[in-house]
Amino acid sequence: MSLRTDATHDDLLDATGLNCPEPVMMLHNKVRDLPAGGLLKVIATDPSTRRDIPKFCVFLGHELLEQAEEAGTYLYWIRKKVD
């Protein structure tokens, strides 16, 4: 993993076993509670998150620092926008 993904995250969202639209709905709620600039790690198993989570970040202005796939598990590191 890169240096960014080794960073300590401020919160974790485990959406394992959930299917669209649940992971993104949970992500929306989790990001809302995260402090500005906070780092969230997301774990998901739904392949549609590969499309949905990057679009979520672009639409709401959060930074998708990294995404990875490990044996059918999708990992995302998201930095909440500051403003």
Long-range contacts (C-beta under 8 A, 24 or more apart in sequence): 1-66, 1-68, 2-66, 4-65, 4-66, 4-77, 5-65, 5-66, 5-68, 5-75, 5-77, 7-39, 7-77, 8-39, 9-39, 9-40, 9-41, 9-77, 10-34, 10-35, 10-38, 10-39, 10-40, 11-38, 11-39, 11-40, 11-41, 12-40, 12-41, 12-42, 12-43, 13-40, 13-41, 13-42, 13-43, 14-43, 15-42, 15-43, 15-44, 15-45, 15-46, 15-49, 16-43, 16-44, 16-45, 16-73, 17-45, 18-44, 18-45, 18-46, 19-46, 19-48, 20-46, 20-48, 20-49, 20-52, 21-52, 23-49, 23-52, 23-53, 24-49, 24-52, 24-53, 24-56, 27-53, 27-56, 27-78, 28-56, 31-60, 31-62, 31-78, 31-80, 34-80, 35-80, 36-80, 36-81, 36-82, 36-83, 37-79, 37-80, 37-82, 38-79, 38-80, 39-65, 39-77, 39-78, 39-79, 39-80, 40-77, 40-78, 40-79, 40-80, 41-75, 41-76, 41-77, 41-78, 42-74, 42-75, 42-76, 42-77, 42-78, 43-73, 43-74, 43-75, 44-73, 44-74, 44-75, 44-76, 45-72, 45-73, 45-74, 46-74, 47-74, 49-74, 49-76, 50-74, 53-78
